[in-house]
Amino acid sequence: MAERTYVWLGIALVTGVGLAALVAMSGAFVAPSSLEPLGPAAEPVESAPAPKVRPPQTPRPTAPPVAPPSQAEAPPPTSVRCKIIGDDPNLAMPDAEIYYQEPDLDDPEHLPSFSVELREGMLVFEPPEGVVEGVLRAEGFLEVRVRWSGSGCTPVRPRPAATVVGRVEPSWGEPRVIGCGTSGTVAEDGRFELSIPPGSCDMRAIWDDDGVIVTSEPARLDVQAGQRVEVLLVLP
């Protein structure tokens, strides 16, 4: 028994000395923390800034340039302007045209023409090249001769008219109608239409029978401006 006891005491003593040595060693060595870096601290690397991308811009719609009213309504430089003389500021001349004579035209009853506009008390038109005069015709007005040079023009005084609508019998032989300050041709069916000045006047039909002038009885007319009358002229 004594021998076993000494053996166990020896084992215990060796074990105690080993534990004391481990404790002494633990005081001189500290295990590195898992949170601390093992090597030298690395410098932080700054990441490059992301490039700025601008969103695509939708182009703004641009309106077409608009000319000022005075410039947009101004007549072209080649236009002729004729001052209108009259007391009516609201004068209107529907379907106004200027008829002119061409040197090589043999039919004076069917003359070429060009349109005319009224702008701020002026007649404005663009005549063909070389044409410097003509006759202004408009429904409800007497014919007026107009002359111009360059962009200037003689003043124009429109005169209101009455309208005569008639018929000539018989209509063969190319009769004409004269009187009341005007004259005109007759259609194949004998009908005609003329503008005449207001007042009293006589109108008749004539035709040339191989040098012999034949006339109808005169028709007495008494008309006012804007009035429309009918007449029958009979040739013998």
C-alpha positions in Angstrom: 0.0 0.0 0.0 2.8 2.4 0.9 4.4 1.9 -2.5 1.1 2.7 -4.4 0.7 5.8 -2.4 4.2 7.0 -3.3 3.5 6.4 -7.0 0.3 8.4 -7.0 2.0 11.2 -5.2 4.8 11.3 -7.8 2.2 11.5 -10.6 0.4 14.3 -8.9 3.7 16.2 -8.4 4.7 15.9 -12.0 1.2 17.0 -13.1 1.3 20.1 -10.8 4.8 21.1 -12.1 3.6 20.9 -15.7 0.5 23.0 -15.0 2.6 25.6 -13.3 4.9 25.8 -16.3 2.0 26.3 -18.7 0.6 29.1 -16.5 3.9 30.9 -16.6 4.2 30.6 -20.3 0.7 31.9 -20.8 1.5 35.1 -19.1 4.3 35.9 -21.5 2.4 35.1 -24.7 -0.9 36.6 -25.8 -2.7 34.9 -28.6 -3.5 37.3 -31.4 -7.1 38.3 -31.7 -9.0 37.3 -34.7 -10.0 41.0 -35.1 -6.5 42.3 -35.4 -4.5 42.0 -38.6 -1.6 39.7 -38.5 0.6 41.7 -40.9 1.3 45.4 -41.4 -1.8 47.5 -41.8 -2.7 47.9 -45.5 -3.4 51.5 -46.8 -7.1 52.0 -47.7 -7.6 52.1 -51.4 -9.9 54.8 -52.7 -12.2 53.6 -55.4 -12.5 55.8 -58.5 -15.7 57.8 -58.7 -18.3 56.5 -61.1 -18.6 58.7 -64.2 -21.6 61.0 -64.3 -23.9 60.1 -67.1 -26.3 62.8 -68.2 -29.8 61.6 -69.2 -30.6 62.1 -72.9 -32.3 65.5 -73.5 -35.3 65.8 -75.8 -34.8 68.7 -78.1 -37.4 71.4 -77.7 -39.7 71.9 -80.7 -39.0 75.2 -82.4 -41.8 77.1 -84.1 -41.2 78.5 -87.6 -40.4 82.2 -87.7 -43.4 84.3 -88.2 -43.1 87.6 -90.0 -44.6 90.7 -88.4 -48.1 91.5 -89.8 -46.9 94.6 -91.6 -44.2 92.6 -93.3 -46.4 89.5 -94.1 -49.1 91.6 -95.6 -46.9 94.0 -97.5 -47.2 93.7 -101.3 -44.1 92.5 -103.2 -41.8 95.2 -104.6 -43.1 94.7 -108.2 -46.6 95.6 -107.2 -48.3 98.8 -108.4 -50.4 100.8 -105.9 -53.1 103.1 -107.0 -54.9 105.4 -104.6 -58.7 105.1 -104.6 -60.6 108.4 -104.5 -64.0 108.2 -102.8 -66.0 108.8 -99.7 -66.8 105.1 -98.9 -64.1 103.7 -96.5 -65.7 100.2 -96.8 -65.6 100.2 -100.6 -65.6 96.7 -102.1 -65.0 95.8 -105.7 -65.7 92.0 -106.1 -64.0 90.3 -109.0 -62.1 93.4 -110.0 -59.8 92.9 -113.0 -57.7 95.1 -115.3 -58.1 94.3 -119.0 -55.3 95.4 -121.3 -54.5 95.4 -125.0 -51.8 93.2 -126.5 -50.1 94.5 -129.7 -50.7 91.3 -131.6 -54.3 90.8 -130.4 -56.9 91.2 -133.2 -60.0 90.6 -131.0 -60.6 93.7 -128.9 -63.8 92.1 -127.4 -61.8 89.4 -125.6 -58.9 91.1 -123.9 -56.4 89.4 -121.5 -56.7 90.5 -117.9 -55.2 90.2 -114.4 -56.7 90.4 -110.9 -56.7 93.5 -108.6 -56.9 93.7 -104.8 -58.1 96.4 -102.5 -55.8 97.1 -99.5 -56.2 100.0 -97.1 -57.7 102.3 -99.7 -55.4 101.3 -102.5 -55.7 99.2 -105.6 -52.8 96.7 -105.6 -51.9 94.6 -108.6 -48.9 93.0 -110.5 -49.2 93.8 -114.2 -47.4 91.7 -116.8 -44.1 93.0 -118.0 -44.4 95.9 -120.5 -48.0 96.6 -119.7 -48.5 100.2 -118.5 -52.3 100.8 -118.9 -55.6 99.1 -118.9 -59.3 99.3 -118.1 -60.5 98.4 -114.6 -63.7 96.4 -114.6 -65.7 95.3 -111.5 -69.2 94.2 -111.0 -71.5 97.1 -110.0 -69.0 99.8 -111.3 -68.3 101.6 -114.5 -65.2 100.9 -116.4 -62.2 103.1 -115.5 -59.0 103.6 -117.5 -55.9 103.1 -115.3 -52.3 104.1 -116.2 -49.1 103.4 -114.1 -45.4 103.7 -114.3 -43.1 101.6 -112.1 -44.9 101.2 -108.7 -46.8 104.5 -109.0 -50.3 105.0 -110.5 -52.8 107.7 -111.3 -55.6 107.9 -108.7 -58.7 105.9 -109.4 -62.2 107.1 -108.7 -64.7 104.1 -108.9 -68.2 105.1 -110.1 -71.1 102.9 -109.1 -73.2 101.7 -112.0 -76.5 100.2 -112.9 -76.8 97.0 -114.9 -78.7 96.5 -118.0 -79.6 92.9 -119.0 -81.3 92.6 -122.4 -81.9 90.8 -125.7 -81.7 91.8 -129.3 -84.1 90.3 -131.9 -83.1 89.0 -134.4 -79.6 88.2 -133.3 -78.1 87.2 -136.7 -75.7 89.5 -138.4 -73.6 90.2 -135.3 -75.5 93.2 -133.9 -74.1 95.5 -131.3 -75.7 97.6 -128.5 -74.8 101.3 -128.0 -76.0 104.1 -125.8 -75.9 105.3 -122.2 -72.2 106.0 -122.6 -71.2 102.5 -123.5 -71.3 99.8 -126.1 -71.1 96.0 -126.2 -71.4 92.9 -128.3 -74.3 90.5 -128.4 -74.2 86.8 -127.8 -75.4 84.3 -130.5 -78.7 84.0 -128.7 -79.1 87.8 -128.7 -78.4 88.4 -125.0 -76.2 91.0 -123.5 -75.3 92.6 -120.2 -73.8 96.1 -119.7 -72.9 98.5 -116.9 -74.2 102.0 -117.4 -74.0 105.2 -115.3 -77.0 106.2 -113.1 -79.5 108.5 -114.7 -81.6 108.7 -117.9 -80.3 107.6 -121.3 -81.2 105.9 -124.5 -80.0 102.5 -125.7 -80.4 100.8 -129.1 -79.2 97.9 -131.2 -77.4 98.3 -134.5 -76.0 96.1 -137.2 -74.2 96.6 -140.5 -76.0 95.2 -143.5 -73.3 95.4 -146.2 -72.5 99.0 -145.4 -76.1 99.9 -144.5 -76.5 100.7 -140.8 -79.7 99.3 -139.4 -80.9 100.4 -135.9 -83.6 99.5 -133.5 -86.0 101.9 -131.9 -84.3 103.5 -128.8 -85.2 102.2 -125.4 -85.4 104.9 -122.7 -83.8 104.0 -119.5 -84.0 105.7 -116.1 -81.8 103.9 -113.6 -80.1 104.3 -110.2 -76.8 103.1 -108.9 -77.0 99.4 -108.1 -80.2 98.9 -110.0 -80.6 96.1 -112.5 -83.1 96.5 -115.4 -84.1 94.4 -118.4 -84.7 95.7 -122.0 -85.7 94.2 -125.4 -84.3 95.8 -128.5 -85.9 94.8 -131.9 -84.2 95.3 -135.2 -86.3 95.8 -138.3 
